[in-house]
Amino acid sequence: QVQLVESGGGLVQPGGSLRLSCTASGRSFSIYTMGWYRQAPGKQRELVAGITSGDSTNYADSVKGRFTISRDNAKNTVYLQMNSLKPEDTAVYYCNLAHPIISAIDYWGQGTQVTVSS
């Protein structure tokens, strides 16, 4: 049984920082691509950042230079360091683990709320 547990969300003032974590259990995910998505009220879910098994990263234009994604394969964990947060970053953040070849194999976390407000 694969399970993803997210943590680190919360309320932060504009300009502040948060670090999200997502730990997977059930098997090794070292070959999987790991990513963070977010969904704001009334909007579609969007990719925030992704990292491959080879540590190649990609980011949404809106977060480049402010967010950093990283992974620790020994801990089956993916992180999202979020700095210089803006109110428009407010959303539910979801982690995702995707098999690099079989697109039907992917897993989602339950989501963690990030609210940026003064």
Secondary structure as UniProt FT lines:
FT   STRAND          3..7
FT   STRAND          10..12
FT   TURN            14..15
FT   STRAND          18..25
FT   TURN            30..31
FT   STRAND          33..39
FT   TURN            41..42
FT   STRAND          46..51
FT   TURN            53..54
FT   STRAND          57..59
FT   HELIX           61..63
FT   TURN            64..66
FT   STRAND          67..72
FT   HELIX           73..75
FT   STRAND          77..82
FT   HELIX           87..89
FT   STRAND          91..98
FT   TURN            103..104
FT   STRAND          106..108
FT   STRAND          112..116
//
